[in-house]
Amino acid sequence: MFKLTVMSFGFKHGFCDDVNILYDVRGFKNPYYVDELKDKTGLDDDVYEYVFSDVEAERFFMPSVQTARIAIDKAIALNKEEFILAYACTGGRHRSVSFARRAKKYFSDSGYNVVLFNRDCDKL
């Protein structure tokens, strides 16, 4: 069965070589600089909402998953076993996790077998 892995990571913790598509989300509002959000992650609703309160993050998200979907469907047609879609930011705790969380929901709701992997979510 085909598995879609949606992952997040932080560039400061090293690159991830195994990804099929990588989106760099460092250009969006960073919760790290908000005192009440700094120690939380994109798995927390208030961080997630803060990230997507940036109109540019909203505008970026849908084209990112629509473009990825073309490549994912092609991988399925070629009988590939796995596809890795990644979002990366500086530390891998806030923005990338929020984007990956939303992408997991998008693809799950679309019927894909999706696994969410937040590689650096617990790192400081």
C-alpha positions as CSV (number, residue, x, y, z in Angstrom):
1,M,0.0,0.0,0.0
2,F,1.3,3.5,-0.9
3,K,2.3,5.7,2.0
4,L,2.5,9.4,1.9
5,T,4.8,10.8,4.6
6,V,4.3,14.5,5.4
7,M,7.2,15.7,7.5
8,S,8.6,18.8,9.1
9,F,12.1,19.6,10.1
10,G,14.4,22.5,11.0
11,F,17.4,23.4,8.8
12,K,19.5,24.2,11.8
13,H,19.3,20.4,12.8
14,G,20.5,19.2,9.4
15,F,19.0,18.6,6.0
16,C,16.8,15.7,5.1
17,D,18.0,13.9,1.9
18,D,15.1,11.5,1.4
19,V,12.4,14.0,0.5
20,N,10.6,14.1,-2.8
21,I,9.4,17.7,-2.5
22,L,10.6,20.2,0.0
23,Y,9.0,23.6,0.8
24,D,11.0,26.2,2.7
25,V,8.5,28.1,5.0
26,R,11.1,30.3,6.8
27,G,9.6,33.4,5.1
28,F,6.4,33.4,7.1
29,K,5.5,34.8,10.5
30,N,7.6,33.2,13.2
31,P,5.9,32.2,16.5
32,Y,9.4,31.9,18.1
33,Y,9.4,35.6,18.5
34,V,6.1,35.7,20.4
35,D,6.7,35.1,24.1
36,E,3.6,33.1,24.8
37,L,4.2,30.9,21.7
38,K,7.9,30.4,21.8
39,D,7.9,27.3,23.9
40,K,5.0,25.7,22.0
41,T,4.9,23.9,18.7
42,G,2.8,23.9,15.5
43,L,0.8,21.0,17.1
44,D,-0.7,23.6,19.5
45,D,-3.7,25.3,18.0
46,D,-2.6,28.9,19.0
47,V,0.7,28.4,17.2
48,Y,-1.0,26.9,14.1
49,E,-3.5,29.8,14.0
50,Y,-0.7,32.3,14.4
51,V,1.2,30.9,11.4
52,F,-1.9,30.8,9.2
53,S,-3.0,34.3,10.3
54,D,-0.3,35.4,7.8
55,V,-2.2,36.0,4.6
56,E,0.9,34.9,2.6
57,A,1.0,31.6,4.4
58,E,-2.6,31.0,3.4
59,R,-1.8,31.9,-0.2
60,F,1.2,29.6,-0.2
61,F,-0.4,26.5,1.3
62,M,-3.0,25.5,-1.3
63,P,-0.6,25.7,-4.3
64,S,2.0,23.8,-2.4
65,V,-0.3,20.8,-1.8
66,Q,-1.8,21.0,-5.3
67,T,1.6,20.9,-6.9
68,A,2.7,18.1,-4.6
69,R,-0.5,16.2,-5.5
70,I,0.5,16.0,-9.1
71,A,3.8,14.4,-8.2
72,I,2.2,12.1,-5.6
73,D,-0.4,10.8,-8.1
74,K,2.4,10.2,-10.6
75,A,4.4,8.2,-8.0
76,I,1.3,6.1,-7.3
77,A,0.8,5.5,-11.0
78,L,4.4,4.3,-11.2
79,N,3.8,1.9,-8.3
80,K,6.1,3.7,-5.9
81,E,5.7,2.6,-2.3
82,E,6.3,6.0,-0.6
83,F,6.5,9.7,-1.2
84,I,7.9,12.2,1.2
85,L,6.5,15.8,1.2
86,A,8.5,18.0,3.6
87,Y,8.1,21.5,5.0
88,A,11.2,23.1,6.7
89,C,11.8,26.2,8.7
90,T,14.7,27.3,10.9
91,G,14.1,25.2,14.0
92,G,11.4,22.7,12.9
93,R,9.0,23.5,15.8
94,H,6.5,26.1,14.7
95,R,6.0,27.0,11.0
96,S,7.1,23.7,9.4
97,V,5.0,21.7,11.9
98,S,2.0,23.9,11.2
99,F,2.3,23.5,7.5
100,A,2.9,19.7,7.8
101,R,-0.1,19.4,10.1
102,R,-2.3,21.1,7.6
103,A,-1.0,19.1,4.7
104,K,-1.6,15.9,6.6
105,K,-5.2,16.9,7.0
106,Y,-5.6,17.9,3.4
107,F,-4.2,14.7,2.1
108,S,-6.0,12.5,4.6
109,D,-9.3,14.2,3.8
110,S,-8.5,13.5,0.1
111,G,-8.3,9.7,0.8
112,Y,-4.5,9.2,0.9
113,N,-2.7,7.0,3.4
114,V,-0.8,9.7,5.3
115,V,1.8,9.6,8.1
116,L,2.9,12.8,9.8
117,F,6.5,12.9,11.0
118,N,7.7,16.0,12.8
119,R,11.4,15.3,13.0
120,D,12.6,18.2,15.1
121,C,9.4,19.2,17.0
122,D,10.9,18.4,20.4
123,K,14.3,19.9,19.8
124,L,15.3,23.3,21.1
